[in-house]
Amino acid sequence: MLSLLNERSREIFRLLVNAYCQSGEPIGSRTVAEHMGLSLSPATIRNVMSQLEDLGLLYSPHPSAGRLPTDAGLRLFIDGLLEIGTLAPDDRQSLPSLLHESMGTLSTLSRCASLVLAPKCESTLRHIEFIALDPGRALVILVTTDGIVENRIIEIPLGTPLSALVQATNFINMCLANRLLPEILETVRNELQNCRNEIDTLVQTIVETGLGIWAGDLESGQLIIRGQSQLLKEVEEGEGLEKLQHLFEELETQENLMKLLDACCQAEGIQIFIGSANSLFNHTGCSMVVAPYRNRRHQIVGAIGVIGPTHINYARIIPMVDYTSQLLSRSLG
């Protein structure tokens, strides 16, 4: 497609998309002519913009409005015309120091919603413990041999005695033997089946509930989204807000979470999903910039990125996401 554009058309298209990424508003020919340093008349620019519209790169939201880039136009701009700079010194200094304090740092710096696809647990487990909180709830603490500590709150039958939690703790830890979670799940289930007459039904329930809550998160990974409010600022009440809320719900489903990771594993480095080019973002007016990160064995185990309106500052966001993924990879390494 880029080969169909002459030098003048490319320059007008580049400047128009750059202006759109700064304002998020339709760009008119007079704006291009007066404020972008081109020695061309608005009529000439309108003619070029009309040609770009015929090629499916621009569209007009209203008859009297300026032009906006289509999703295909944005893709062409990013792949062929975008000039990506280096990460700003302030951002480079802020990311390492703040990354460990809050995964919302990327959201704050990018002014978009950030997402982290946390890796599945590949460490062997050292200890699991059940601690009573209040009637009907207990805290489950899991410790890996790498020193990672995870905890979840589970619901337990009202009136559960402390002795049942202690017995459940002892029973699971007896089966650990520095195994991976899938191996532990299989071992515990077999042991429960063999010892059903010896183990109290209440203890069996606690064991199954406590291990079950980990199965999805630690075997398949976990999606963490921060800074949704940054994105919600871009839309008004009504249909746009409903679409964004639906997007976040879709992202948090296990099926779409794994599709996201699979997409990141299919290619090296930064990937950019624009609007209708991806089913998750269809008709949401959003784009996602995402990069994979690796463990100490250089295997892709997760992804980190941002979701923002299609007019995000790609030149700034792309190196920011890339640098953050490198930081995470170094941390895991």
C-alpha positions in Angstrom: 0.0 0.0 0.0 2.8 2.4 0.9 4.2 2.0 -2.7 0.9 3.5 -4.0 1.7 6.8 -2.3 4.0 9.4 -3.8 6.3 11.5 -1.6 3.7 14.3 -1.2 0.9 12.0 -0.3 3.1 10.2 2.2 4.1 13.4 3.9 0.6 14.7 4.2 -0.6 11.3 5.5 2.3 11.2 8.0 1.6 14.7 9.3 -2.1 14.2 9.5 -1.7 11.0 11.6 0.9 12.6 13.8 -1.6 15.4 14.5 -4.4 12.9 15.2 -2.2 11.1 17.7 -1.6 14.4 19.5 -5.2 15.6 19.6 -7.5 12.6 18.9 -9.6 15.0 16.8 -10.4 15.0 13.0 -7.8 16.9 11.1 -8.8 19.4 8.4 -6.9 20.5 5.3 -6.5 24.0 6.6 -4.8 22.7 9.8 -2.4 20.7 7.6 -1.6 23.6 5.4 -1.3 26.3 8.1 0.3 24.5 11.1 2.4 21.7 9.5 4.9 23.7 7.4 3.7 22.6 4.0 3.7 25.1 1.1 0.6 23.7 -0.4 -2.9 25.1 -0.7 -5.8 23.7 1.4 -7.4 22.7 -2.0 -4.4 20.6 -3.0 -4.3 19.0 0.4 -8.0 18.3 0.3 -7.5 16.5 -3.0 -4.7 14.4 -1.6 -6.8 13.6 1.5 -9.6 12.5 -0.8 -7.3 10.1 -2.6 -6.1 8.7 0.7 -9.7 8.2 1.7 -10.4 6.3 -1.5 -7.5 4.0 -0.6 -9.2 3.3 2.8 -6.5 5.1 4.8 -8.7 8.0 6.0 -12.3 8.6 6.7 -14.6 11.5 7.6 -16.8 10.9 10.7 -19.1 13.7 9.5 -19.6 15.4 6.1 -18.3 18.7 7.4 -15.5 17.3 9.6 -11.9 16.7 8.9 -10.4 13.3 8.4 -9.3 10.5 10.8 -7.1 7.6 10.0 -8.8 4.2 9.6 -7.4 1.2 11.5 -5.7 0.2 8.3 -4.3 3.7 7.9 -2.9 3.6 11.5 -1.3 0.2 10.7 0.3 1.5 7.6 1.6 4.6 9.5 3.1 2.5 12.3 4.7 -0.1 10.0 6.1 2.3 7.4 6.1 5.9 8.4 6.3 6.2 12.2 9.6 7.5 13.5 10.2 5.8 16.9 12.5 7.7 19.2 14.5 6.5 22.2 12.9 6.4 25.6 13.0 9.7 27.3 15.6 10.1 30.1 12.9 10.8 32.7 10.9 7.7 31.8 14.1 5.6 31.7 14.9 6.7 35.2 11.4 6.3 36.6 10.6 2.8 35.3 13.3 0.8 37.1 12.8 2.4 40.5 9.0 2.4 40.4 8.4 -0.9 38.6 8.9 -3.0 41.8 6.7 -0.7 43.8 3.6 -0.8 41.6 2.6 -2.4 38.3 0.6 0.8 37.8 3.7 2.7 37.0 3.5 1.9 33.3 -0.1 3.1 33.4 0.9 6.4 35.1 3.7 7.2 32.7 1.9 6.2 29.6 -1.5 7.6 30.7 -3.1 4.4 29.5 -4.4 1.3 31.1 -1.5 -1.2 31.7 -1.7 -4.9 31.6 0.6 -7.6 32.8 0.2 -11.3 31.9 1.9 -12.8 34.9 3.8 -16.1 34.3 2.5 -19.4 35.3 4.3 -20.9 38.4 7.3 -22.9 37.3 8.8 -23.3 40.7 8.5 -26.3 43.0 6.4 -25.7 46.1 7.8 -25.7 49.6 5.0 -25.0 51.9 1.2 -24.4 52.0 -0.6 -23.1 55.1 -4.3 -22.4 56.0 -4.9 -19.5 58.5 -8.3 -18.7 59.9 -9.5 -15.1 59.3 -13.1 -14.8 60.4 -16.1 -17.1 60.4 -16.4 -18.6 56.9 -13.1 -17.4 55.5 -9.4 -18.6 55.6 -6.2 -17.3 54.2 -4.2 -19.8 52.1 -0.4 -19.0 51.9 1.8 -20.7 49.3 5.6 -20.6 49.4 7.8 -21.8 46.5 11.4 -23.0 46.7 12.4 -19.8 44.9 11.0 -17.8 47.9 7.9 -16.5 46.1 5.0 -16.0 48.4 1.4 -16.0 47.1 -1.8 -15.9 49.1 -5.5 -16.2 48.5 -8.7 -16.0 50.6 -11.1 -18.9 50.4 -14.5 -19.6 51.8 -14.8 -22.4 54.3 -17.8 -23.9 56.1 -19.0 -21.8 59.1 -17.9 -23.2 62.4 -14.7 -24.8 61.0 -12.4 -25.5 63.9 -8.7 -24.5 63.9 -7.8 -28.2 64.1 -9.3 -28.8 60.7 -7.1 -26.1 59.1 -4.1 -27.5 60.8 -4.9 -31.0 59.6 -5.4 -29.7 56.1 -2.1 -27.9 56.2 -0.3 -31.0 57.4 -1.9 -33.3 54.9 -0.9 -31.1 51.8 2.6 -30.5 53.1 3.1 -34.2 53.5 2.5 -34.5 49.7 4.7 -31.6 48.6 8.2 -33.1 48.4 9.3 -30.1 46.3 7.0 -31.0 43.4 5.4 -28.7 40.8 1.8 -27.7 41.3 0.3 -30.0 38.7 2.1 -33.0 40.3 0.9 -31.9 43.7 -2.7 -31.7 42.5 -2.5 -35.2 41.2 -0.8 -36.6 44.3 -3.3 -34.9 46.7 -6.3 -36.1 44.8 -5.0 -39.7 44.8 -4.2 -39.5 48.5 -7.7 -38.1 49.2 -9.2 -40.9 47.3 -7.2 -43.5 49.2 -7.8 -42.0 52.6 -11.4 -40.9 52.4 -12.4 -43.0 55.4 -9.5 -41.7 57.5 -9.8 -38.0 56.7 -12.7 -35.9 58.0 -15.0 -34.6 55.3 -14.5 -31.1 56.4 -10.7 -31.4 56.0 -11.2 -32.9 52.5 -13.3 -29.8 51.6 -10.7 -27.4 52.8 -7.9 -29.2 51.0 -9.8 -29.3 47.7 -10.9 -25.7 47.9 -7.4 -24.5 48.9 -5.6 -26.3 46.0 -8.4 -25.6 43.5 -8.1 -21.8 43.9 -4.4 -22.0 42.7 -5.0 -24.3 39.8 -6.1 -21.7 37.3 -3.8 -18.8 38.3 -0.5 -20.8 38.7 -0.9 -23.2 35.9 -2.2 -20.8 33.2 -1.0 -17.4 34.4 -2.9 -14.4 35.6 -3.9 -11.1 33.9 -3.4 -8.0 36.0 -4.9 -4.7 34.7 -4.2 -1.4 36.2 -5.2 2.2 35.4 -8.5 1.5 33.8 -9.5 5.0 34.9 -6.8 6.5 32.6 -8.7 5.0 29.6 -12.2 5.7 30.9 -11.2 9.4 30.9 -11.2 9.3 27.1 -14.8 8.3 26.8 -18.1 9.7 27.9 -21.1 7.9 29.4 -23.0 5.7 27.0 -22.0 3.3 24.3 -18.3 4.0 24.4 -18.1 3.4 28.2 -20.1 0.2 27.8 -17.7 -1.1 25.1 -14.6 -0.4 27.3 -16.2 -2.2 30.3 -17.0 -5.1 28.0 -13.4 -5.1 26.8 -12.0 -5.4 30.3 -14.4 -8.2 31.1 -13.3 -10.0 27.9 -9.6 -9.6 28.7 -10.1 -11.2 32.1 -11.6 -14.4 30.7 -9.1 -17.3 30.7 -9.7 -18.0 27.0 -8.8 -14.5 25.8 -5.9 -14.3 28.3 -4.3 -17.3 26.7 -5.0 -15.9 23.2 -3.2 -12.8 24.2 -0.1 -14.8 25.4 -0.2 -17.0 22.3 -0.2 -13.8 20.1 2.9 -12.5 21.9 4.7 -15.9 21.5 4.2 -15.9 17.8 6.6 -13.1 17.1 9.6 -11.5 18.7 9.4 -8.1 20.3 6.7 -5.4 20.4 3.3 -6.2 18.9 0.6 -3.6 18.2 -3.1 -4.5 17.9 -5.2 -1.8 16.5 -9.0 -1.6 16.7 -10.9 -3.9 14.5 -7.7 -5.7 13.5 -8.2 -7.8 16.7 -11.5 -9.2 17.8 -10.9 -8.1 21.4 -10.7 -4.5 20.4 -13.3 -4.4 17.6 -15.4 -1.2 17.7 -13.8 -0.1 21.0 -11.6 2.6 19.5 -8.6 1.2 21.4 -5.2 -0.1 20.5 -2.8 -2.3 22.5 1.0 -2.2 22.5 2.4 -5.3 24.1 5.7 -7.1 24.5 6.7 -10.5 25.9 9.1 -11.1 28.7 11.2 -14.1 29.4 12.4 -16.2 32.3 16.0 -17.1 33.2 15.9 -19.9 30.5 14.9 -17.2 27.9 11.5 -18.7 27.5 8.5 -16.4 26.9 6.4 -16.6 30.1 4.3 -13.5 30.1 3.6 -10.2 28.5 3.3 -6.5 29.5 1.8 -3.6 27.7 -0.7 -0.8 27.6 -4.2 -0.3 26.2 -5.2 3.1 25.1 -7.2 5.0 22.5 -6.1 4.6 18.9 -4.6 8.1 19.0 -2.0 7.2 21.7 1.5 8.6 21.2 3.0 5.4 19.5 6.5 7.0 19.2 6.7 7.3 23.0 4.7 4.3 24.1 6.4 1.7 21.9 10.0 2.2 23.4 8.4 2.5 26.9 6.7 -0.9 26.7 9.8 -2.4 25.1 12.1 -1.2 27.9 9.7 -2.3 30.6 9.6 -5.8 29.2 13.4 -5.9 29.2 13.4 -4.8 32.9 11.0 -7.7 33.7 13.1 -10.2 31.8 16.2 -9.1 33.7 14.4 -9.3 37.0 13.2 -12.9 36.3 16.7 -13.8 35.0 
